[in-house]
Amino acid sequence: MQIESVNVIEYTGGAVVSVRSFSEDKEGKKEAKAFFEKVAKDNGMDDTDIDTCLEEGLYEEGDYQVFLVHSEE
């Protein structure tokens, strides 16, 4: 059995520092996107980069990375 989810994973300094999972429904995707944007902006992301980062599911700044990952079916 696999649970479908959207995950926001923060990685820095060679280690995973945070994993947040959201449901794969419309509301969960909205919450995951908002959380991804928040932590990316907290770590230096510019508003002009948001669309590209969301499309790629990745923001990087120095040794900090945040990923937006959908579980596979």
PDB file of N, CA, C and O in Angstrom:
ATOM      1  N   MET A   1       0.833  -1.176   0.000  1.00  0.00           N
ATOM      2  CA  MET A   1       0.000   0.000   0.000  1.00  0.00           C
ATOM      3  C   MET A   1       0.879   1.240   0.000  1.00  0.00           C
ATOM      4  O   MET A   1       1.862   1.320   0.735  1.00  0.00           O
ATOM      5  N   GLN A   2       0.516   2.194  -0.824  1.00  0.00           N
ATOM      6  CA  GLN A   2       1.271   3.431  -0.894  1.00  0.00           C
ATOM      7  C   GLN A   2       0.327   4.601  -0.649  1.00  0.00           C
ATOM      8  O   GLN A   2      -0.787   4.631  -1.171  1.00  0.00           O
ATOM      9  N   ILE A   3       0.774   5.551   0.137  1.00  0.00           N
ATOM     10  CA  ILE A   3      -0.012   6.744   0.412  1.00  0.00           C
ATOM     11  C   ILE A   3       0.449   7.835  -0.539  1.00  0.00           C
ATOM     12  O   ILE A   3       1.627   8.191  -0.565  1.00  0.00           O
ATOM     13  N   GLU A   4      -0.481   8.361  -1.317  1.00  0.00           N
ATOM     14  CA  GLU A   4      -0.139   9.443  -2.234  1.00  0.00           C
ATOM     15  C   GLU A   4      -0.010  10.730  -1.442  1.00  0.00           C
ATOM     16  O   GLU A   4      -0.885  11.074  -0.648  1.00  0.00           O
ATOM     17  N   SER A   5       1.097  11.443  -1.664  1.00  0.00           N
ATOM     18  CA  SER A   5       1.346  12.667  -0.915  1.00  0.00           C
ATOM     19  C   SER A   5       2.214  13.615  -1.719  1.00  0.00           C
ATOM     20  O   SER A   5       2.836  13.241  -2.713  1.00  0.00           O
ATOM     21  N   VAL A   6       2.233  14.847  -1.256  1.00  0.00           N
ATOM     22  CA  VAL A   6       3.149  15.863  -1.758  1.00  0.00           C
ATOM     23  C   VAL A   6       4.079  16.166  -0.594  1.00  0.00           C
ATOM     24  O   VAL A   6       3.618  16.457   0.510  1.00  0.00           O
ATOM     25  N   ASN A   7       5.385  16.102  -0.834  1.00  0.00           N
ATOM     26  CA  ASN A   7       6.355  16.277   0.231  1.00  0.00           C
ATOM     27  C   ASN A   7       7.236  17.487  -0.021  1.00  0.00           C
ATOM     28  O   ASN A   7       7.671  17.732  -1.147  1.00  0.00           O
ATOM     29  N   VAL A   8       7.494  18.236   1.035  1.00  0.00           N
ATOM     30  CA  VAL A   8       8.431  19.354   0.980  1.00  0.00           C
ATOM     31  C   VAL A   8       9.601  18.948   1.863  1.00  0.00           C
ATOM     32  O   VAL A   8       9.454  18.754   3.069  1.00  0.00           O
ATOM     33  N   ILE A   9      10.769  18.824   1.236  1.00  0.00           N
ATOM     34  CA  ILE A   9      11.955  18.314   1.930  1.00  0.00           C
ATOM     35  C   ILE A   9      13.033  19.393   1.938  1.00  0.00           C
ATOM     36  O   ILE A   9      13.441  19.887   0.887  1.00  0.00           O
ATOM     37  N   GLU A  10      13.490  19.751   3.139  1.00  0.00           N
ATOM     38  CA  GLU A  10      14.572  20.722   3.271  1.00  0.00           C
ATOM     39  C   GLU A  10      15.871  19.972   3.575  1.00  0.00           C
ATOM     40  O   GLU A  10      15.897  19.047   4.388  1.00  0.00           O
ATOM     41  N   TYR A  11      16.928  20.385   2.916  1.00  0.00           N
ATOM     42  CA  TYR A  11      18.221  19.721   3.008  1.00  0.00           C
ATOM     43  C   TYR A  11      19.280  20.808   3.126  1.00  0.00           C
ATOM     44  O   TYR A  11      19.293  21.751   2.335  1.00  0.00           O
ATOM     45  N   THR A  12      20.154  20.684   4.095  1.00  0.00           N
ATOM     46  CA  THR A  12      21.243  21.648   4.232  1.00  0.00           C
ATOM     47  C   THR A  12      22.406  21.022   4.993  1.00  0.00           C
ATOM     48  O   THR A  12      22.226  20.155   5.849  1.00  0.00           O
ATOM     49  N   GLY A  13      23.572  21.476   4.663  1.00  0.00           N
ATOM     50  CA  GLY A  13      24.753  20.997   5.365  1.00  0.00           C
ATOM     51  C   GLY A  13      24.937  19.495   5.309  1.00  0.00           C
ATOM     52  O   GLY A  13      25.485  18.910   6.243  1.00  0.00           O
ATOM     53  N   GLY A  14      24.493  18.858   4.242  1.00  0.00           N
ATOM     54  CA  GLY A  14      24.661  17.419   4.089  1.00  0.00           C
ATOM     55  C   GLY A  14      23.635  16.564   4.805  1.00  0.00           C
ATOM     56  O   GLY A  14      23.815  15.353   4.933  1.00  0.00           O
ATOM     57  N   ALA A  15      22.542  17.190   5.280  1.00  0.00           N
ATOM     58  CA  ALA A  15      21.541  16.418   6.024  1.00  0.00           C
ATOM     59  C   ALA A  15      20.127  16.917   5.734  1.00  0.00           C
ATOM     60  O   ALA A  15      19.914  18.094   5.445  1.00  0.00           O
ATOM     61  N   VAL A  16      19.177  16.005   5.818  1.00  0.00           N
ATOM     62  CA  VAL A  16      17.768  16.372   5.742  1.00  0.00           C
ATOM     63  C   VAL A  16      17.408  17.021   7.077  1.00  0.00           C
ATOM     64  O   VAL A  16      17.634  16.442   8.140  1.00  0.00           O
ATOM     65  N   VAL A  17      16.847  18.229   7.009  1.00  0.00           N
ATOM     66  CA  VAL A  17      16.492  18.926   8.243  1.00  0.00           C
ATOM     67  C   VAL A  17      14.989  18.997   8.477  1.00  0.00           C
ATOM     68  O   VAL A  17      14.538  19.282   9.587  1.00  0.00           O
ATOM     69  N   SER A  18      14.210  18.734   7.417  1.00  0.00           N
ATOM     70  CA  SER A  18      12.757  18.810   7.563  1.00  0.00           C
ATOM     71  C   SER A  18      12.082  18.059   6.433  1.00  0.00           C
ATOM     72  O   SER A  18      12.492  18.154   5.277  1.00  0.00           O
ATOM     73  N   VAL A  19      11.041  17.310   6.776  1.00  0.00           N
ATOM     74  CA  VAL A  19      10.185  16.674   5.782  1.00  0.00           C
ATOM     75  C   VAL A  19       8.746  16.936   6.218  1.00  0.00           C
ATOM     76  O   VAL A  19       8.342  16.566   7.320  1.00  0.00           O
ATOM     77  N   ARG A  20       7.985  17.572   5.345  1.00  0.00           N
ATOM     78  CA  ARG A  20       6.564  17.820   5.612  1.00  0.00           C
ATOM     79  C   ARG A  20       5.767  17.171   4.496  1.00  0.00           C
ATOM     80  O   ARG A  20       6.075  17.361   3.319  1.00  0.00           O
ATOM     81  N   SER A  21       4.753  16.413   4.853  1.00  0.00           N
ATOM     82  CA  SER A  21       3.915  15.723   3.869  1.00  0.00           C
ATOM     83  C   SER A  21       2.511  16.303   3.884  1.00  0.00           C
ATOM     84  O   SER A  21       1.961  16.636   4.934  1.00  0.00           O
ATOM     85  N   PHE A  22       1.955  16.413   2.697  1.00  0.00           N
ATOM     86  CA  PHE A  22       0.615  16.946   2.506  1.00  0.00           C
ATOM     87  C   PHE A  22      -0.160  15.970   1.635  1.00  0.00           C
ATOM     88  O   PHE A  22       0.432  15.221   0.858  1.00  0.00           O
ATOM     89  N   SER A  23      -1.476  15.976   1.762  1.00  0.00           N
ATOM     90  CA  SER A  23      -2.296  15.076   0.946  1.00  0.00           C
ATOM     91  C   SER A  23      -2.209  15.473  -0.525  1.00  0.00           C
ATOM     92  O   SER A  23      -1.936  16.626  -0.859  1.00  0.00           O
ATOM     93  N   GLU A  24      -2.446  14.505  -1.384  1.00  0.00           N
ATOM     94  CA  GLU A  24      -2.322  14.702  -2.826  1.00  0.00           C
ATOM     95  C   GLU A  24      -3.589  15.322  -3.426  1.00  0.00           C
ATOM     96  O   GLU A  24      -3.698  15.423  -4.648  1.00  0.00           O
ATOM     97  N   ASP A  25      -4.541  15.736  -2.595  1.00  0.00           N
ATOM     98  CA  ASP A  25      -5.752  16.369  -3.111  1.00  0.00           C
ATOM     99  C   ASP A  25      -5.499  17.861  -3.358  1.00  0.00           C
ATOM    100  O   ASP A  25      -4.406  18.366  -3.102  1.00  0.00           O
ATOM    101  N   LYS A  26      -6.517  18.547  -3.854  1.00  0.00           N
ATOM    102  CA  LYS A  26      -6.384  19.963  -4.224  1.00  0.00           C
ATOM    103  C   LYS A  26      -5.901  20.816  -3.054  1.00  0.00           C
ATOM    104  O   LYS A  26      -4.997  21.634  -3.218  1.00  0.00           O
ATOM    105  N   GLU A  27      -6.492  20.632  -1.880  1.00  0.00           N
ATOM    106  CA  GLU A  27      -6.120  21.418  -0.703  1.00  0.00           C
ATOM    107  C   GLU A  27      -4.688  21.105  -0.251  1.00  0.00           C
ATOM    108  O   GLU A  27      -3.934  22.014   0.096  1.00  0.00           O
ATOM    109  N   GLY A  28      -4.321  19.845  -0.255  1.00  0.00           N
ATOM    110  CA  GLY A  28      -2.973  19.459   0.135  1.00  0.00           C
ATOM    111  C   GLY A  28      -1.915  20.028  -0.796  1.00  0.00           C
ATOM    112  O   GLY A  28      -0.864  20.484  -0.346  1.00  0.00           O
ATOM    113  N   LYS A  29      -2.196  20.002  -2.094  1.00  0.00           N
ATOM    114  CA  LYS A  29      -1.259  20.577  -3.072  1.00  0.00           C
ATOM    115  C   LYS A  29      -1.098  22.077  -2.845  1.00  0.00           C
ATOM    116  O   LYS A  29       0.005  22.613  -2.949  1.00  0.00           O
ATOM    117  N   LYS A  30      -2.199  22.745  -2.535  1.00  0.00           N
ATOM    118  CA  LYS A  30      -2.160  24.185  -2.260  1.00  0.00           C
ATOM    119  C   LYS A  30      -1.319  24.469  -1.010  1.00  0.00           C
ATOM    120  O   LYS A  30      -0.508  25.395  -1.000  1.00  0.00           O
ATOM    121  N   GLU A  31      -1.514  23.675   0.032  1.00  0.00           N
ATOM    122  CA  GLU A  31      -0.749  23.842   1.276  1.00  0.00           C
ATOM    123  C   GLU A  31       0.740  23.559   1.051  1.00  0.00           C
ATOM    124  O   GLU A  31       1.595  24.282   1.561  1.00  0.00           O
ATOM    125  N   ALA A  32       1.044  22.514   0.293  1.00  0.00           N
ATOM    126  CA  ALA A  32       2.441  22.170   0.014  1.00  0.00           C
ATOM    127  C   ALA A  32       3.127  23.282  -0.769  1.00  0.00           C
ATOM    128  O   ALA A  32       4.263  23.651  -0.470  1.00  0.00           O
ATOM    129  N   LYS A  33       2.442  23.807  -1.760  1.00  0.00           N
ATOM    130  CA  LYS A  33       2.994  24.903  -2.554  1.00  0.00           C
ATOM    131  C   LYS A  33       3.272  26.120  -1.671  1.00  0.00           C
ATOM    132  O   LYS A  33       4.335  26.732  -1.775  1.00  0.00           O
ATOM    133  N   ALA A  34       2.325  26.470  -0.807  1.00  0.00           N
ATOM    134  CA  ALA A  34       2.493  27.621   0.084  1.00  0.00           C
ATOM    135  C   ALA A  34       3.661  27.403   1.046  1.00  0.00           C
ATOM    136  O   ALA A  34       4.436  28.326   1.297  1.00  0.00           O
ATOM    137  N   PHE A  35       3.791  26.190   1.584  1.00  0.00           N
ATOM    138  CA  PHE A  35       4.893  25.901   2.502  1.00  0.00           C
ATOM    139  C   PHE A  35       6.240  25.953   1.780  1.00  0.00           C
ATOM    140  O   PHE A  35       7.207  26.508   2.301  1.00  0.00           O
ATOM    141  N   PHE A  36       6.298  25.370   0.575  1.00  0.00           N
ATOM    142  CA  PHE A  36       7.517  25.424  -0.247  1.00  0.00           C
ATOM    143  C   PHE A  36       7.924  26.877  -0.474  1.00  0.00           C
ATOM    144  O   PHE A  36       9.086  27.235  -0.279  1.00  0.00           O
ATOM    145  N   GLU A  37       6.973  27.715  -0.885  1.00  0.00           N
ATOM    146  CA  GLU A  37       7.262  29.131  -1.128  1.00  0.00           C
ATOM    147  C   GLU A  37       7.781  29.812   0.140  1.00  0.00           C
ATOM    148  O   GLU A  37       8.747  30.573   0.088  1.00  0.00           O
ATOM    149  N   LYS A  38       7.141  29.537   1.271  1.00  0.00           N
ATOM    150  CA  LYS A  38       7.539  30.176   2.523  1.00  0.00           C
ATOM    151  C   LYS A  38       8.974  29.833   2.907  1.00  0.00           C
ATOM    152  O   LYS A  38       9.778  30.725   3.179  1.00  0.00           O
ATOM    153  N   VAL A  39       9.296  28.540   2.929  1.00  0.00           N
ATOM    154  CA  VAL A  39      10.646  28.170   3.367  1.00  0.00           C
ATOM    155  C   VAL A  39      11.694  28.613   2.342  1.00  0.00           C
ATOM    156  O   VAL A  39      12.811  28.967   2.716  1.00  0.00           O
ATOM    157  N   ALA A  40      11.342  28.595   1.057  1.00  0.00           N
ATOM    158  CA  ALA A  40      12.288  29.066   0.043  1.00  0.00           C
ATOM    159  C   ALA A  40      12.538  30.565   0.200  1.00  0.00           C
ATOM    160  O   ALA A  40      13.681  31.015   0.130  1.00  0.00           O
ATOM    161  N   LYS A  41      11.476  31.334   0.412  1.00  0.00           N
ATOM    162  CA  LYS A  41      11.637  32.782   0.613  1.00  0.00           C
ATOM    163  C   LYS A  41      12.396  33.073   1.900  1.00  0.00           C
ATOM    164  O   LYS A  41      13.211  33.995   1.945  1.00  0.00           O
ATOM    165  N   ASP A  42      12.135  32.294   2.947  1.00  0.00           N
ATOM    166  CA  ASP A  42      12.865  32.457   4.209  1.00  0.00           C
ATOM    167  C   ASP A  42      14.357  32.228   4.021  1.00  0.00           C
ATOM    168  O   ASP A  42      15.169  32.695   4.820  1.00  0.00           O
ATOM    169  N   ASN A  43      14.715  31.508   2.961  1.00  0.00           N
ATOM    170  CA  ASN A  43      16.116  31.179   2.696  1.00  0.00           C
ATOM    171  C   ASN A  43      16.663  31.877   1.457  1.00  0.00           C
ATOM    172  O   ASN A  43      17.640  31.425   0.861  1.00  0.00           O
ATOM    173  N   GLY A  44      16.024  32.989   1.072  1.00  0.00           N
ATOM    174  CA  GLY A  44      16.604  33.857   0.053  1.00  0.00           C
ATOM    175  C   GLY A  44      15.993  33.845  -1.333  1.00  0.00           C
ATOM    176  O   GLY A  44      16.467  34.573  -2.205  1.00  0.00           O
ATOM    177  N   MET A  45      14.960  33.049  -1.574  1.00  0.00           N
ATOM    178  CA  MET A  45      14.388  33.020  -2.916  1.00  0.00           C
ATOM    179  C   MET A  45      13.726  34.352  -3.248  1.00  0.00           C
ATOM    180  O   MET A  45      13.030  34.937  -2.418  1.00  0.00           O
ATOM    181  N   ASP A  46      13.949  34.816  -4.453  1.00  0.00           N
ATOM    182  CA  ASP A  46      13.355  36.043  -4.968  1.00  0.00           C
ATOM    183  C   ASP A  46      11.992  35.726  -5.580  1.00  0.00           C
ATOM    184  O   ASP A  46      11.800  34.650  -6.145  1.00  0.00           O
ATOM    185  N   ASP A  47      11.047  36.660  -5.470  1.00  0.00           N
ATOM    186  CA  ASP A  47       9.708  36.451  -6.043  1.00  0.00           C
ATOM    187  C   ASP A  47       9.745  36.149  -7.539  1.00  0.00           C
ATOM    188  O   ASP A  47       8.861  35.460  -8.048  1.00  0.00           O
ATOM    189  N   THR A  48      10.746  36.649  -8.243  1.00  0.00           N
ATOM    190  CA  THR A  48      10.821  36.414  -9.691  1.00  0.00           C
ATOM    191  C   THR A  48      11.176  34.969 -10.021  1.00  0.00           C
ATOM    192  O   THR A  48      10.980  34.528 -11.153  1.00  0.00           O
ATOM    193  N   ASP A  49      11.696  34.232  -9.047  1.00  0.00           N
ATOM    194  CA  ASP A  49      12.107  32.846  -9.272  1.00  0.00           C
ATOM    195  C   ASP A  49      11.031  31.819  -8.937  1.00  0.00           C
ATOM    196  O   ASP A  49      11.209  30.633  -9.215  1.00  0.00           O
ATOM    197  N   ILE A  50       9.921  32.250  -8.346  1.00  0.00           N
ATOM    198  CA  ILE A  50       8.953  31.304  -7.802  1.00  0.00           C
ATOM    199  C   ILE A  50       8.386  30.356  -8.847  1.00  0.00           C
ATOM    200  O   ILE A  50       8.301  29.153  -8.597  1.00  0.00           O
ATOM    201  N   ASP A  51       7.997  30.860 -10.004  1.00  0.00           N
ATOM    202  CA  ASP A  51       7.393  29.985 -11.016  1.00  0.00           C
ATOM    203  C   ASP A  51       8.363  28.911 -11.478  1.00  0.00           C
ATOM    204  O   ASP A  51       7.986  27.746 -11.603  1.00  0.00           O
ATOM    205  N   THR A  52       9.605  29.291 -11.733  1.00  0.00           N
ATOM    206  CA  THR A  52      10.617  28.324 -12.166  1.00  0.00           C
ATOM    207  C   THR A  52      10.882  27.300 -11.081  1.00  0.00           C
ATOM    208  O   THR A  52      10.967  26.105 -11.365  1.00  0.00           O
ATOM    209  N   CYS A  53      11.012  27.748  -9.846  1.00  0.00           N
ATOM    210  CA  CYS A  53      11.280  26.835  -8.731  1.00  0.00           C
ATOM    211  C   CYS A  53      10.126  25.854  -8.527  1.00  0.00           C
ATOM    212  O   CYS A  53      10.353  24.668  -8.290  1.00  0.00           O
ATOM    213  N   LEU A  54       8.899  26.343  -8.620  1.00  0.00           N
ATOM    214  CA  LEU A  54       7.749  25.451  -8.472  1.00  0.00           C
ATOM    215  C   LEU A  54       7.695  24.437  -9.615  1.00  0.00           C
ATOM    216  O   LEU A  54       7.389  23.266  -9.392  1.00  0.00           O
ATOM    217  N   GLU A  55       7.987  24.881 -10.826  1.00  0.00           N
ATOM    218  CA  GLU A  55       7.976  23.971 -11.979  1.00  0.00           C
ATOM    219  C   GLU A  55       9.040  22.884 -11.836  1.00  0.00           C
ATOM    220  O   GLU A  55       8.798  21.719 -12.150  1.00  0.00           O
ATOM    221  N   GLU A  56      10.210  23.278 -11.361  1.00  0.00           N
ATOM    222  CA  GLU A  56      11.309  22.324 -11.188  1.00  0.00           C
ATOM    223  C   GLU A  56      11.202  21.547  -9.883  1.00  0.00           C
ATOM    224  O   GLU A  56      11.820  20.492  -9.736  1.00  0.00           O
ATOM    225  N   GLY A  57      10.423  22.061  -8.934  1.00  0.00           N
ATOM    226  CA  GLY A  57      10.307  21.421  -7.627  1.00  0.00           C
ATOM    227  C   GLY A  57      11.577  21.531  -6.812  1.00  0.00           C
ATOM    228  O   GLY A  57      11.885  20.655  -6.003  1.00  0.00           O
ATOM    229  N   LEU A  58      12.327  22.631  -7.032  1.00  0.00           N
ATOM    230  CA  LEU A  58      13.617  22.789  -6.359  1.00  0.00           C
ATOM    231  C   LEU A  58      13.978  24.251  -6.223  1.00  0.00           C
ATOM    232  O   LEU A  58      13.812  25.037  -7.155  1.00  0.00           O
ATOM    233  N   TYR A  59      14.480  24.609  -5.039  1.00  0.00           N
ATOM    234  CA  TYR A  59      15.128  25.900  -4.822  1.00  0.00           C
ATOM    235  C   TYR A  59      16.451  25.614  -4.139  1.00  0.00           C
ATOM    236  O   TYR A  59      16.511  24.822  -3.198  1.00  0.00           O
ATOM    237  N   GLU A  60      17.518  26.260  -4.611  1.00  0.00           N
ATOM    238  CA  GLU A  60      18.855  26.082  -4.033  1.00  0.00           C
ATOM    239  C   GLU A  60      19.478  27.435  -3.750  1.00  0.00           C
ATOM    240  O   GLU A  60      19.368  28.362  -4.553  1.00  0.00           O
ATOM    241  N   GLU A  61      20.132  27.541  -2.607  1.00  0.00           N
ATOM    242  CA  GLU A  61      20.905  28.728  -2.255  1.00  0.00           C
ATOM    243  C   GLU A  61      22.051  28.262  -1.366  1.00  0.00           C
ATOM    244  O   GLU A  61      21.829  27.829  -0.236  1.00  0.00           O
ATOM    245  N   GLY A  62      23.259  28.349  -1.870  1.00  0.00           N
ATOM    246  CA  GLY A  62      24.411  27.854  -1.119  1.00  0.00           C
ATOM    247  C   GLY A  62      24.259  26.369  -0.858  1.00  0.00           C
ATOM    248  O   GLY A  62      24.031  25.595  -1.789  1.00  0.00           O
ATOM    249  N   ASP A  63      24.383  25.956   0.409  1.00  0.00           N
ATOM    250  CA  ASP A  63      24.227  24.533   0.734  1.00  0.00           C
ATOM    251  C   ASP A  63      22.795  24.183   1.153  1.00  0.00           C
ATOM    252  O   ASP A  63      22.543  23.079   1.637  1.00  0.00           O
ATOM    253  N   TYR A  64      21.857  25.119   0.968  1.00  0.00           N
ATOM    254  CA  TYR A  64      20.450  24.890   1.297  1.00  0.00           C
ATOM    255  C   TYR A  64      19.689  24.480   0.042  1.00  0.00           C
ATOM    256  O   TYR A  64      19.861  25.080  -1.019  1.00  0.00           O
ATOM    257  N   GLN A  65      18.851  23.461   0.166  1.00  0.00           N
ATOM    258  CA  GLN A  65      17.966  23.034  -0.915  1.00  0.00           C
ATOM    259  C   GLN A  65      16.608  22.704  -0.319  1.00  0.00           C
ATOM    260  O   GLN A  65      16.511  22.166   0.784  1.00  0.00           O
ATOM    261  N   VAL A  66      15.560  23.035  -1.068  1.00  0.00           N
ATOM    262  CA  VAL A  66      14.215  22.602  -0.698  1.00  0.00           C
ATOM    263  C   VAL A  66      13.590  21.991  -1.949  1.00  0.00           C
ATOM    264  O   VAL A  66      13.646  22.557  -3.040  1.00  0.00           O
ATOM    265  N   PHE A  67      12.995  20.821  -1.753  1.00  0.00           N
ATOM    266  CA  PHE A  67      12.395  20.056  -2.850  1.00  0.00           C
ATOM    267  C   PHE A  67      10.884  19.957  -2.653  1.00  0.00           C
ATOM    268  O   PHE A  67      10.404  19.856  -1.524  1.00  0.00           O
ATOM    269  N   LEU A  68      10.144  19.987  -3.750  1.00  0.00           N
ATOM    270  CA  LEU A  68       8.705  19.736  -3.759  1.00  0.00           C
ATOM    271  C   LEU A  68       8.521  18.468  -4.581  1.00  0.00           C
ATOM    272  O   LEU A  68       8.704  18.467  -5.798  1.00  0.00           O
ATOM    273  N   VAL A  69       8.151  17.378  -3.888  1.00  0.00           N
ATOM    274  CA  VAL A  69       8.146  16.061  -4.517  1.00  0.00           C
ATOM    275  C   VAL A  69       6.782  15.400  -4.357  1.00  0.00           C
ATOM    276  O   VAL A  69       6.241  15.334  -3.253  1.00  0.00           O
ATOM    277  N   HIS A  70       6.236  14.916  -5.454  1.00  0.00           N
ATOM    278  CA  HIS A  70       4.978  14.151  -5.417  1.00  0.00           C
ATOM    279  C   HIS A  70       5.341  12.666  -5.336  1.00  0.00           C
ATOM    280  O   HIS A  70       6.263  12.205  -6.009  1.00  0.00           O
ATOM    281  N   SER A  71       4.610  11.931  -4.509  1.00  0.00           N
ATOM    282  CA  SER A  71       4.849  10.495  -4.434  1.00  0.00           C
ATOM    283  C   SER A  71       4.470   9.864  -5.769  1.00  0.00           C
ATOM    284  O   SER A  71       3.621  10.384  -6.494  1.00  0.00           O
ATOM    285  N   GLU A  72       5.097   8.757  -6.082  1.00  0.00           N
ATOM    286  CA  GLU A  72       4.806   8.043  -7.327  1.00  0.00           C
ATOM    287  C   GLU A  72       3.711   7.024  -7.075  1.00  0.00           C
ATOM    288  O   GLU A  72       3.589   6.464  -5.986  1.00  0.00           O
ATOM    289  N   GLU A  73       2.934   6.803  -8.096  1.00  0.00           N
ATOM    290  CA  GLU A  73       1.860   5.808  -7.979  1.00  0.00           C
ATOM    291  C   GLU A  73       2.395   4.416  -8.199  1.00  0.00           C
ATOM    292  O   GLU A  73       1.638   3.448  -8.140  1.00  0.00           O
TER     293      GLU A  73
END
